[in-house]
Amino acid sequence: MAVDGAYKIEIDTPMGKQESKLTLKAAGVKLSGTMESSFGTKKFTGGTVKGNDVSWNMEITSPMGKMALVYKGKVAGNDISGEIKAGDFGTSPFKGKRV
């Protein structure tokens, strides 16, 4: 199953649910894409694809400063789900559907 595509995702954060648009593009085992959210649009490269498993890292600037985000997920059909480690704030689950 190809992971390429745009997904509408919902992240269950300590500050409440956050919606984002995630676009993924695989080239072999390499993954790149963009994330559009209330923090703006951020591009990422250097992610990985292994079967239906995806992972990537990003950095955002929030009112509390810069924060590293580590995403790990799985694509199943048109669904994507996983978790995000947000700096010292712990891990939050995310889920979404291809649009």
N, C-alpha and C positions, 0 to 999 in steps of 0.2 A: 504494500500500500504506500503510495507516494505521500509524503508529508507536505508537499508544496501546497500553498494556498493561503487564503485569508481566513482568519478565525475571529469571532467575537467572543472574548473571554471575560469571565468574572473572577476576581480575586477576592477571597475572604480575608481581609486584613484586620489587624487590631483596631484600626480606625473605621471599620465598616467595609461594605462591599465596594469594590472599585471595578469599573468596566474599562476595557481596553480593546483595541483592534490589533491583532497580531498577524503579521505576514511572514511566512516561512518560505525559504528557497533552498533546496538541497542540491549539491553538486557532488555526487558520490557520497562520501562520509562527512563532507563539510556542510555546515549549515550557516546561513546568513538570513537577515530579515530586518523588519522594523516593528516597533511597538508604538502605537498612538494612544496616549492617555492624557489625563489632566496635567501631567508633567511635561507634555509636549510630545514630539515625535523623535524617537531615538532609533538609530540604526545599530545593528550589531553584526559582527563577523566572528569567525573562530569557534562557532558552535559545532556540535557533532550530531550525526545521525547513525544509529545502529538498529537496523530493522525499523520498528515503529517507535523506538525510543529516541527522544531528542533532548539536547541540553545546550545551554548557552549562558553567557554572562553579560551583564550590562551594568552601567553606572548611571544613576540619576542624581539630580540636584533637587533636594527637597527643602522646605523651610528649615530643616534641622541640619542642612549641609549635604555633602556628597555621600551617597550610599551605594555599596556594591550589592547587586542582585544576582543570585545564582538560580537559574531555572532548570528543572528536570521534569520531563513529561513523557507522555505516551499518546500516540495518535491511533485511534481505533475507528476506522471508517471515516465519518465526518466529525467525530468527537475528538477532543483533546483534553487531557487532564494531567495534573501533576502538582508540584509544589515549588515555591519560591523561598529561598533563604534570603532575608533582607537584613544584611549587616548584623548588628547586635539585637535586632528586633525579633529574631526567631524565624520560624517557617510558617508560611501561609499557603493553603491549598488554592488551586485555580482549576477551572473547568470552562469548556466552551464548545462551540460548534463552528464548522466551516460555513462561510457565507458566500 
